[in-house]
């Protein structure tokens, strides 16, 4: 008996390797690697799908009310009257398509108020899966890529994922158009007070279209940079948030995420 074998018997075990045990370990490691690789591939596919779904290369087409049989005419008239009473002038009726990404069919009526340097848009989406009801949104844009958005539409997990560090928004369902504008003015003051940006002028449909195209590209870039695990976590744990203040100082009250 050689020295190594004798030592093995003295210690109570066989020092010779168990071939089946080693083989099992190798197989186990291989399976673990395959599982991890499979998860990585799935996560990469999810991330790519999210990025590819973000529309870019937006195209704006004139829209005619009569072309949309499912249009909520009563809400359209009510919102239009409310905005005009607040000094907003109609700029365009339009619909959107995109060179890349997914755009749900819809109708939008754009308004502008040069004195307030503010846009308002009434919009409604139509079935791919379900009609999204008509709502209004106020939008103010500033230099250095800052913006403020206030809407009476209920924010959902999809909106939360598409937020930008310099794009602040509020969701205030059920408010009148006049109250919504007042809430929007307060959000604009917060942005202007806490940044060095200035109001974007003039207000026109052409400037609106250009800014929407740039914003779409920025949103896609934000999704590309973010961790897919964080995106999935935020999507499935979304809990009805009504405000996002981005990089502003009060944003520390936002949910912890990879923007803050």
C-alpha positions in Angstrom: 0.0 0.0 0.0 1.5 3.4 -0.9 1.7 6.3 1.5 -1.3 8.2 0.1 -3.6 5.2 0.2 -2.5 4.4 3.8 -3.2 8.0 4.9 -6.6 7.8 3.4 -7.5 4.7 5.4 -6.1 6.2 8.6 -8.4 9.3 8.2 -11.4 7.1 7.5 -12.0 7.9 3.8 -10.7 7.0 0.4 -8.6 9.8 -1.1 -9.1 8.5 -4.6 -11.6 10.7 -6.4 -15.2 9.4 -6.9 -15.6 9.7 -10.7 -19.4 9.7 -10.5 -19.4 12.5 -8.0 -17.0 14.7 -10.1 -19.1 14.0 -13.2 -22.3 15.0 -11.4 -20.6 18.2 -10.2 -19.6 19.1 -13.7 -23.1 18.3 -15.1 -24.6 20.4 -12.3 -22.3 23.4 -13.1 -23.1 23.0 -16.7 -26.9 23.0 -16.1 -26.5 26.0 -13.8 -24.6 27.9 -16.5 -27.3 27.0 -19.1 -30.0 28.3 -16.8 -28.2 31.5 -16.1 -27.4 31.9 -19.8 -31.1 31.2 -20.7 -32.3 33.8 -18.2 -29.8 36.3 -19.6 -31.1 35.7 -23.1 -34.7 36.1 -22.0 -34.0 39.3 -20.2 -32.0 40.6 -23.2 -35.0 39.8 -25.5 -37.4 41.6 -23.1 -35.1 44.7 -23.0 -34.8 44.7 -26.8 -38.6 44.3 -27.2 -39.2 47.3 -24.8 -36.7 49.4 -26.7 -38.1 48.5 -30.1 -41.6 49.3 -29.0 -40.7 52.9 -28.3 -41.7 54.9 -31.4 -39.2 57.1 -33.1 -39.2 59.0 -36.4 -42.7 60.3 -35.6 -44.9 61.5 -38.5 -47.8 63.8 -38.0 -50.8 63.7 -40.3 -53.8 65.9 -40.5 -56.9 64.2 -39.0 -60.6 64.8 -39.8 -63.1 64.3 -37.0 -65.5 62.5 -39.3 -62.9 59.8 -40.0 -63.2 58.5 -36.4 -66.6 56.9 -35.7 -65.6 56.0 -32.1 -64.5 59.6 -31.3 -66.1 60.9 -28.0 -67.6 64.1 -29.6 -69.2 65.2 -26.3 -65.8 65.2 -24.4 -64.1 66.8 -27.4 -66.5 69.7 -27.4 -66.4 70.1 -23.6 -62.6 70.1 -23.5 -62.4 72.5 -26.5 -64.8 75.0 -25.0 -62.9 74.9 -21.7 -59.5 75.5 -23.3 -60.8 78.3 -25.5 -62.2 80.0 -22.4 -58.7 79.9 -20.9 -57.2 81.6 -24.0 -56.0 78.5 -25.9 -56.3 78.6 -29.7 -56.6 75.5 -31.8 -53.5 74.7 -33.8 -54.1 71.3 -35.4 -56.1 68.1 -35.5 -53.7 65.2 -36.2 -52.8 61.6 -35.8 -49.4 59.9 -35.5 -47.4 57.2 -37.2 -43.7 56.3 -36.7 -40.8 55.0 -38.8 -39.9 52.6 -36.0 -41.8 51.3 -32.9 -45.4 50.9 -32.0 -48.0 53.6 -32.2 -51.7 52.9 -31.2 -54.1 54.6 -33.6 -55.6 57.8 -32.2 -56.9 61.3 -32.6 -55.4 64.5 -31.1 -56.4 68.1 -31.1 -53.6 70.5 -30.3 -54.0 74.0 -28.7 -51.5 76.7 -27.9 -51.4 79.7 -25.6 -48.6 82.0 -26.5 -49.0 84.2 -23.5 -48.5 81.2 -21.1 -46.0 79.5 -23.5 -48.1 76.4 -23.0 -49.6 73.7 -25.2 -52.8 71.7 -24.5 -53.7 68.5 -26.3 -57.0 66.6 -26.2 -56.4 62.9 -27.2 -58.1 59.6 -27.5 -56.7 56.2 -28.6 -58.7 53.6 -30.4 -58.6 49.8 -30.3 -55.7 47.7 -30.9 -56.9 46.1 -27.7 -59.2 48.7 -26.1 -60.2 52.3 -26.4 -58.3 54.7 -24.2 -60.8 57.4 -23.2 -60.4 61.1 -24.2 -58.4 63.2 -21.8 -56.5 66.5 -21.9 -52.8 67.2 -21.2 -51.0 70.5 -20.6 -47.4 70.7 -21.7 -44.8 73.4 -21.2 -41.3 73.0 -22.6 -38.1 74.7 -21.3 -34.5 75.0 -22.3 -31.9 72.3 -21.3 -34.5 69.6 -22.2 -36.8 70.3 -19.2 -40.5 69.9 -19.5 -43.6 69.9 -17.4 -46.7 67.8 -18.2 -50.0 67.8 -16.3 -53.0 65.6 -17.3 -56.3 64.3 -16.0 -55.4 60.9 -17.4 -54.6 58.2 -14.9 -50.9 57.3 -14.9 -50.1 53.6 -15.4 -47.0 51.4 -15.2 -46.2 52.1 -18.8 -46.1 55.8 -18.3 -43.9 55.3 -15.2 -41.3 53.3 -17.2 -41.1 56.0 -19.9 -40.3 58.9 -17.5 -37.3 61.0 -18.2 -34.9 62.6 -15.6 -35.7 66.1 -17.0 -39.4 65.5 -17.7 -41.7 66.3 -14.8 -45.3 65.3 -14.7 -48.5 65.2 -12.7 -51.6 63.0 -13.1 -54.7 64.6 -11.6 -57.8 62.7 -12.7 -61.2 64.3 -12.3 -60.1 67.9 -12.2 -61.8 70.6 -14.4 -59.7 72.1 -17.2 -59.3 75.4 -15.3 -58.1 73.6 -12.1 -55.8 71.4 -14.1 -54.2 74.5 -15.7 -53.6 76.0 -12.2 -52.0 72.7 -11.1 -49.8 72.8 -14.2 -48.8 76.4 -13.6 -47.6 75.3 -10.1 -45.5 72.5 -11.6 -44.0 74.9 -14.1 -43.0 77.3 -11.2 -41.2 74.4 -9.4 -39.2 73.6 -12.6 -38.3 77.2 -13.2 -37.4 77.9 -9.6 -35.1 74.9 -9.2 -33.4 75.0 -12.6 -31.7 77.6 -14.7 -33.8 76.8 -17.7 -36.1 79.3 -19.6 -39.4 79.0 -21.2 -39.5 77.7 -24.8 -41.1 80.0 -27.4 -42.8 80.5 -29.8 -45.8 78.2 -29.5 -46.7 76.6 -32.9 -47.7 73.2 -34.3 -44.3 72.9 -36.1 -42.4 73.4 -32.8 -44.7 70.9 -31.1 -44.0 68.3 -33.7 -40.2 68.9 -33.6 -40.2 68.6 -29.8 -42.3 65.5 -29.8 -39.9 63.8 -32.3 -36.9 64.7 -30.1 -38.7 63.6 -26.9 -39.5 60.2 -28.5 -35.8 59.7 -29.2 -34.8 60.7 -25.7 -37.4 58.3 -24.2 -36.0 55.4 -26.2 -32.4 56.3 -25.2 -33.5 56.3 -21.5 -35.0 52.8 -21.8 -31.8 51.6 -23.6 -29.6 52.8 -20.7 -31.7 51.3 -17.9 -31.3 47.9 -16.2 -34.0 45.5 -17.5 -34.4 44.0 -14.0 -35.2 47.4 -12.6 -37.6 48.1 -15.4 -39.5 44.8 -14.7 -39.5 45.4 -11.0 -40.9 48.9 -11.5 -43.5 47.7 -13.9 -44.9 44.9 -11.7 -44.7 47.0 -8.4 -46.2 50.2 -9.8 -48.6 51.5 -7.2 -50.5 54.4 -8.8 -48.0 57.2 -8.6 -49.3 60.6 -9.6 -46.2 62.7 -9.8 -42.6 62.5 -11.1 -40.2 65.3 -10.5 -37.1 63.8 -12.0 -33.8 65.4 -11.0 -35.3 68.2 -9.0 -34.5 68.4 -5.3 -38.0 67.3 -4.2 -37.5 64.2 -6.4 -35.9 62.5 -3.4 -39.5 61.8 -2.4 -39.9 59.7 -5.6 -39.5 55.9 -5.6 -35.8 54.9 -5.3 -34.6 54.1 -8.8 -31.6 54.3 -11.1 -32.4 57.9 -12.0 -31.9 59.3 -8.5 
